[in-house]
Amino acid sequence: MNPPEPGGSRESMEYDVVIVGGGPAGLAAAIRLKQRAVEKGVEIGVCVLEKGSEIGAHILSGAVMDPVR
């Protein structure tokens, strides 16, 4: 597979706010931000980036607790 050409086109999406982390704090921030925007009558785009396979995937970590027991 060849590397992409320099200056080649890329798919891109524009957001007003990007929140890194889909854990409890990141999700709460995204929700509250959208609520405040609605209160003010403003439309904003919010993106939540999460490294896990799904939102909240790392909320329970085996390093913190054993969810089997």
N, CA, C and O atoms as a Tinker XYZ file with bonds, in Angstrom:
   276  protein
     1  N      0.846000   -1.180000    0.000000    73     2
     2  CA     0.000000    0.000000    0.000000    64     1     3
     3  C      0.889000    1.239000    0.000000    63     2     4     5
     4  O      1.828000    1.339000    0.790000    81     3
     5  N      0.594000    2.157000   -0.868000    73     3     6
     6  CA     1.391000    3.378000   -0.991000    64     5     7
     7  C      0.933000    4.435000   -0.002000    63     6     8     9
     8  O     -0.263000    4.561000    0.261000    81     7
     9  N      1.880000    5.204000    0.554000    73     7    10
    10  CA     1.483000    6.298000    1.460000    64     9    11
    11  C      0.726000    7.370000    0.684000    63    10    12    13
    12  O      0.903000    7.505000   -0.526000    81    11
    13  N     -0.113000    8.129000    1.376000    73    11    14
    14  CA    -0.863000    9.192000    0.694000    64    13    15
    15  C      0.075000   10.250000    0.119000    63    14    16    17
    16  O      1.140000   10.523000    0.672000    81    15
    17  N     -0.331000   10.823000   -0.972000    73    15    18
    18  CA     0.450000   11.880000   -1.612000    64    17    19
    19  C      0.444000   13.137000   -0.746000    63    18    20    21
    20  O     -0.598000   13.494000   -0.197000    81    19
    21  N      1.593000   13.820000   -0.611000    73    19    22
    22  CA     1.604000   15.086000    0.129000    64    21    23
    23  C      0.660000   16.090000   -0.532000    63    22    24    25
    24  O      0.652000   16.232000   -1.755000    81    23
    25  N     -0.109000   16.762000    0.259000    73    23    26
    26  CA    -1.041000   17.758000   -0.262000    64    25    27
    27  C     -2.284000   17.144000   -0.875000    63    26    28    29
    28  O     -3.112000   17.852000   -1.449000    81    27
    29  N     -2.420000   15.817000   -0.756000    73    27    30
    30  CA    -3.597000   15.145000   -1.301000    64    29    31
    31  C     -4.838000   15.477000   -0.491000    63    30    32    33
    32  O     -4.752000   16.037000    0.602000    81    31
    33  N     -5.973000   15.129000   -1.031000    73    31    34
    34  CA    -7.218000   15.456000   -0.328000    64    33    35
    35  C     -7.446000   14.483000    0.824000    63    34    36    37
    36  O     -7.087000   13.308000    0.740000    81    35
    37  N     -8.033000   14.976000    1.877000    73    35    38
    38  CA    -8.391000   14.186000    3.047000    64    37    39
    39  C     -9.835000   14.462000    3.379000    63    38    40    41
    40  O    -10.366000   15.536000    3.094000    81    39
    41  N    -10.455000   13.487000    3.979000    73    39    42
    42  CA   -11.804000   13.711000    4.478000    64    41    43
    43  C    -11.684000   14.528000    5.760000    63    42    44    45
    44  O    -10.838000   14.242000    6.608000    81    43
    45  N    -12.518000   15.526000    5.896000    73    43    46
    46  CA   -12.468000   16.340000    7.110000    64    45    47
    47  C    -13.877000   16.734000    7.521000    63    46    48    49
    48  O    -14.794000   16.807000    6.703000    81    47
    49  N    -14.014000   16.981000    8.802000    73    47    50
    50  CA   -15.287000   17.423000    9.371000    64    49    51
    51  C    -14.985000   18.604000   10.274000    63    50    52    53
    52  O    -13.972000   18.615000   10.974000    81    51
    53  N    -15.853000   19.586000   10.259000    73    51    54
    54  CA   -15.640000   20.771000   11.091000    64    53    55
    55  C    -16.568000   20.739000   12.296000    63    54    56    57
    56  O    -17.752000   20.422000   12.181000    81    55
    57  N    -16.005000   21.076000   13.458000    73    55    58
    58  CA   -16.748000   21.162000   14.712000    64    57    59
    59  C    -16.388000   22.468000   15.395000    63    58    60    61
    60  O    -15.323000   23.038000   15.155000    81    59
    61  N    -17.276000   22.927000   16.235000    73    59    62
    62  CA   -16.981000   24.102000   17.047000    64    61    63
    63  C    -16.173000   23.712000   18.274000    63    62    64    65
    64  O    -15.321000   24.473000   18.732000    81    63
    65  N    -16.446000   22.512000   18.810000    73    63    66
    66  CA   -15.772000   22.036000   20.023000    64    65    67
    67  C    -15.430000   20.563000   19.846000    63    66    68    69
    68  O    -16.248000   19.784000   19.356000    81    67
    69  N    -14.218000   20.183000   20.246000    73    67    70
    70  CA   -13.813000   18.780000   20.269000    64    69    71
    71  C    -13.446000   18.440000   21.704000    63    70    72    73
    72  O    -12.606000   19.106000   22.309000    81    71
    73  N    -14.071000   17.404000   22.249000    73    71    74
    74  CA   -13.803000   16.961000   23.618000    64    73    75
    75  C    -13.048000   15.645000   23.528000    63    74    76    77
    76  O    -13.497000   14.705000   22.872000    81    75
    77  N    -11.902000   15.584000   24.187000    73    75    78
    78  CA   -11.074000   14.384000   24.158000    64    77    79
    79  C    -11.401000   13.544000   25.380000    63    78    80    81
    80  O    -11.162000   13.958000   26.515000    81    79
    81  N    -11.948000   12.363000   25.139000    73    79    82
    82  CA   -12.293000   11.435000   26.209000    64    81    83
    83  C    -13.793000   11.288000   26.363000    63    82    84    85
    84  O    -14.503000   12.264000   26.609000    81    83
    85  N    -14.271000   10.065000   26.216000    73    83    86
    86  CA   -15.702000    9.790000   26.326000    64    85    87
    87  C    -16.076000    9.184000   27.661000    63    86    88    89
    88  O    -17.041000    8.425000   27.756000    81    87
    89  N    -15.314000    9.518000   28.700000    73    87    90
    90  CA   -15.652000    9.055000   30.044000    64    89    91
    91  C    -16.708000    9.961000   30.656000    63    90    92    93
    92  O    -17.277000   10.808000   29.967000    81    91
    93  N    -16.976000    9.789000   31.948000    73    91    94
    94  CA   -18.023000   10.579000   32.608000    64    93    95
    95  C    -17.828000   12.090000   32.476000    63    94    96    97
    96  O    -18.791000   12.810000   32.212000    81    95
    97  N    -16.608000   12.579000   32.654000    73    95    98
    98  CA   -16.370000   14.028000   32.580000    64    97    99
    99  C    -16.538000   14.547000   31.153000    63    98   100   101
   100  O    -17.141000   15.600000   30.945000    81    99
   101  N    -16.010000   13.819000   30.175000    73    99   102
   102  CA   -16.135000   14.241000   28.784000    64   101   103
   103  C    -17.577000   14.256000   28.312000    63   102   104   105
   104  O    -18.009000   15.191000   27.637000    81   103
   105  N    -18.327000   13.208000   28.671000    73   103   106
   106  CA   -19.736000   13.146000   28.277000    64   105   107
   107  C    -20.551000   14.231000   28.969000    63   106   108   109
   108  O    -21.418000   14.851000   28.352000    81   107
   109  N    -20.272000   14.460000   30.257000    73   107   110
   110  CA   -20.985000   15.517000   30.986000    64   109   111
   111  C    -20.688000   16.881000   30.373000    63   110   112   113
   112  O    -21.583000   17.718000   30.251000    81   111
   113  N    -19.443000   17.104000   29.990000    73   111   114
   114  CA   -19.079000   18.379000   29.363000    64   113   115
   115  C    -19.810000   18.563000   28.036000    63   114   116   117
   116  O    -20.312000   19.650000   27.751000    81   115
   117  N    -19.872000   17.511000   27.228000    73   115   118
   118  CA   -20.553000   17.596000   25.932000    64   117   119
   119  C    -22.048000   17.865000   26.102000    63   118   120   121
   120  O    -22.620000   18.701000   25.402000    81   119
   121  N    -22.668000   17.158000   27.028000    73   119   122
   122  CA   -24.107000   17.339000   27.267000    64   121   123
   123  C    -24.397000   18.747000   27.758000    63   122   124   125
   124  O    -25.306000   19.410000   27.260000    81   123
   125  N    -23.627000   19.201000   28.734000    73   123   126
   126  CA   -23.869000   20.533000   29.298000    64   125   127
   127  C    -23.616000   21.627000   28.263000    63   126   128   129
   128  O    -24.343000   22.620000   28.214000    81   127
   129  N    -22.614000   21.450000   27.458000    73   127   130
   130  CA   -22.313000   22.426000   26.414000    64   129   131
   131  C    -23.476000   22.543000   25.434000    63   130   132   133
   132  O    -23.872000   23.650000   25.067000    81   131
   133  N    -24.019000   21.411000   25.013000    73   131   134
   134  CA   -25.163000   21.436000   24.096000    64   133   135
   135  C    -26.393000   22.041000   24.780000    63   134   136   137
   136  O    -27.147000   22.778000   24.144000    81   135
   137  N    -26.604000   21.742000   26.063000    73   135   138
   138  CA   -27.732000   22.331000   26.798000    64   137   139
   139  C    -27.618000   23.850000   26.843000    63   138   140   141
   140  O    -28.594000   24.560000   26.603000    81   139
   141  N    -26.429000   24.339000   27.148000    73   139   142
   142  CA   -26.223000   25.799000   27.221000    64   141   143
   143  C    -26.423000   26.446000   25.855000    63   142   144   145
   144  O    -26.962000   27.549000   25.765000    81   143
   145  N    -25.997000   25.775000   24.803000    73   143   146
   146  CA   -26.175000   26.310000   23.454000    64   145   147
   147  C    -27.659000   26.425000   23.119000    63   146   148   149
   148  O    -28.087000   27.422000   22.539000    81   147
   149  N    -28.447000   25.411000   23.481000    73   147   150
   150  CA   -29.895000   25.449000   23.233000    64   149   151
   151  C    -30.528000   26.597000   24.014000    63   150   152   153
   152  O    -31.377000   27.314000   23.486000    81   151
   153  N    -30.115000   26.775000   25.280000    73   151   154
   154  CA   -30.645000   27.869000   26.104000    64   153   155
   155  C    -30.393000   29.224000   25.450000    63   154   156   157
   156  O    -31.223000   30.128000   25.548000    81   155
   157  N    -29.263000   29.364000   24.793000    73   155   158
   158  CA   -28.903000   30.638000   24.163000    64   157   159
   159  C    -29.351000   30.716000   22.703000    63   158   160   161
   160  O    -29.139000   31.731000   22.039000    81   159
   161  N    -29.971000   29.644000   22.207000    73   159   162
   162  CA   -30.446000   29.638000   20.829000    64   161   163
   163  C    -29.336000   29.558000   19.797000    63   162   164   165
   164  O    -29.466000   30.073000   18.686000    81   163
   165  N    -28.248000   28.913000   20.170000    73   163   166
   166  CA   -27.079000   28.802000   19.293000    64   165   167
   167  C    -26.909000   27.343000   18.872000    63   166   168   169
   168  O    -27.065000   26.432000   19.685000    81   167
   169  N    -26.590000   27.133000   17.604000    73   167   170
   170  CA   -26.312000   25.784000   17.103000    64   169   171
   171  C    -24.802000   25.575000   17.084000    63   170   172   173
   172  O    -24.080000   26.322000   16.424000    81   171
   173  N    -24.318000   24.555000   17.812000    73   171   174
   174  CA   -22.885000   24.261000   17.811000    64   173   175
   175  C    -22.673000   22.783000   17.498000    63   174   176   177
   176  O    -23.505000   21.932000   17.814000    81   175
   177  N    -21.548000   22.509000   16.874000    73   175   178
   178  CA   -21.163000   21.125000   16.598000    64   177   179
   179  C    -20.164000   20.668000   17.641000    63   178   180   181
   180  O    -19.137000   21.312000   17.854000    81   179
   181  N    -20.468000   19.543000   18.296000    73   179   182
   182  CA   -19.593000   19.004000   19.335000    64   181   183
   183  C    -19.182000   17.591000   18.937000    63   182   184   185
   184  O    -20.020000   16.781000   18.539000    81   183
   185  N    -17.902000   17.304000   19.044000    73   183   186
   186  CA   -17.369000   15.977000   18.739000    64   185   187
   187  C    -16.681000   15.439000   19.990000    63   186   188   189
   188  O    -15.875000   16.136000   20.607000    81   187
   189  N    -16.998000   14.197000   20.365000    73   187   190
   190  CA   -16.330000   13.539000   21.490000    64   189   191
   191  C    -15.423000   12.456000   20.912000    63   190   192   193
   192  O    -15.889000   11.551000   20.219000    81   191
   193  N    -14.133000   12.554000   21.199000    73   191   194
   194  CA   -13.160000   11.557000   20.746000    64   193   195
   195  C    -12.892000   10.572000   21.871000    63   194   196   197
   196  O    -12.638000   10.974000   23.007000    81   195
   197  N    -12.949000    9.289000   21.560000    73   195   198
   198  CA   -12.729000    8.240000   22.555000    64   197   199
   199  C    -11.773000    7.207000   21.975000    63   198   200   201
   200  O    -11.952000    6.762000   20.841000    81   199
   201  N    -10.760000    6.822000   22.745000    73   199   202
   202  CA    -9.794000    5.843000   22.245000    64   201   203
   203  C    -10.325000    4.417000   22.295000    63   202   204   205
   204  O     -9.829000    3.549000   21.578000    81   203
   205  N    -11.316000    4.167000   23.123000    73   203   206
   206  CA   -11.885000    2.824000   23.227000    64   205   207
   207  C    -12.776000    2.496000   22.044000    63   206   208   209
   208  O    -13.071000    3.349000   21.208000    81   207
   209  N    -13.195000    1.250000   21.993000    73   207   210
   210  CA   -14.042000    0.803000   20.889000    64   209   211
   211  C    -15.444000    1.386000   20.968000    63   210   212   213
   212  O    -16.171000    1.393000   19.974000    81   211
   213  N    -15.828000    1.873000   22.135000    73   211   214
   214  CA   -17.130000    2.516000   22.305000    64   213   215
   215  C    -17.046000    3.545000   23.425000    63   214   216   217
   216  O    -16.125000    3.516000   24.242000    81   215
   217  N    -18.000000    4.440000   23.453000    73   215   218
   218  CA   -18.014000    5.488000   24.482000    64   217   219
   219  C    -18.089000    4.837000   25.863000    63   218   220   221
   220  O    -18.912000    3.952000   26.100000    81   219
   221  N    -17.224000    5.285000   26.764000    73   219   222
   222  CA   -17.217000    4.767000   28.125000    64   221   223
   223  C    -16.538000    3.419000   28.276000    63   222   224   225
   224  O    -16.670000    2.779000   29.319000    81   223
   225  N    -15.816000    2.973000   27.259000    73   223   226
   226  CA   -15.195000    1.649000   27.290000    64   225   227
   227  C    -14.179000    1.498000   28.419000    63   226   228   229
   228  O    -13.951000    0.386000   28.896000    81   227
   229  N    -13.576000    2.585000   28.845000    73   227   230
   230  CA   -12.537000    2.503000   29.869000    64   229   231
   231  C    -13.010000    2.988000   31.240000    63   230   232   233
   232  O    -12.192000    3.252000   32.121000    81   231
   233  N    -14.325000    3.104000   31.420000    73   231   234
   234  CA   -14.830000    3.534000   32.728000    64   233   235
   235  C    -14.493000    2.492000   33.787000    63   234   236   237
   236  O    -14.040000    2.834000   34.879000    81   235
   237  N    -14.715000    1.220000   33.464000    73   235   238
   238  CA   -14.333000    0.141000   34.374000    64   237   239
   239  C    -13.028000   -0.453000   33.881000    63   238   240   241
   240  O    -12.967000   -1.012000   32.786000    81   239
   241  N    -11.997000   -0.334000   34.680000    73   239   242
   242  CA   -10.691000   -0.851000   34.301000    64   241   243
   243  C    -10.319000   -1.992000   35.230000    63   242   244   245
   244  O    -10.509000   -1.899000   36.443000    81   243
   245  N     -9.798000   -3.054000   34.673000    73   243   246
   246  CA    -9.359000   -4.178000   35.492000    64   245   247
   247  C     -8.258000   -3.787000   36.453000    63   246   248   249
   248  O     -8.056000   -4.451000   37.470000    81   247
   249  N     -7.540000   -2.714000   36.145000    73   247   250
   250  CA    -6.480000   -2.255000   37.032000    64   249   251
   251  C     -7.060000   -1.608000   38.285000    63   250   252   253
   252  O     -6.380000   -1.518000   39.307000    81   251
   253  N     -8.302000   -1.160000   38.214000    73   251   254
   254  CA    -8.925000   -0.487000   39.349000    64   253   255
   255  C     -9.763000   -1.462000   40.161000    63   254   256   257
   256  O     -9.707000   -1.468000   41.391000    81   255
   257  N    -10.538000   -2.281000   39.467000    73   255   258
   258  CA   -11.390000   -3.242000   40.162000    64   257   259
   259  C    -11.604000   -4.456000   39.270000    63   258   260   261
   260  O    -11.464000   -4.364000   38.050000    81   259
   261  N    -11.934000   -5.566000   39.859000    73   259   262
   262  CA   -12.212000   -6.786000   39.111000    64   261   263
   263  C    -13.724000   -6.918000   38.981000    63   262   264   265
   264  O    -14.383000   -7.316000   39.942000    81   263
   265  N    -14.300000   -6.592000   37.807000    73   263   266
   266  CA   -15.755000   -6.602000   37.667000    64   265   267
   267  C    -16.370000   -7.997000   37.730000    63   266   268   269
   268  O    -17.593000   -8.122000   37.798000    81   267
   269  N    -15.539000   -9.064000   37.708000    73   267   270
   270  CA   -16.050000  -10.435000   37.765000    64   269   271
   271  C    -16.443000  -10.808000   39.181000    63   270   272   273
   272  O    -17.398000  -11.561000   39.379000    81   271
   273  N    -15.736000  -10.303000   40.154000    73   271   274
   274  CA   -16.001000  -10.684000   41.550000    64   273   275
   275  C    -17.100000   -9.886000   42.157000    63   274   276
   276  O    -17.439000  -10.088000   43.323000    81   275
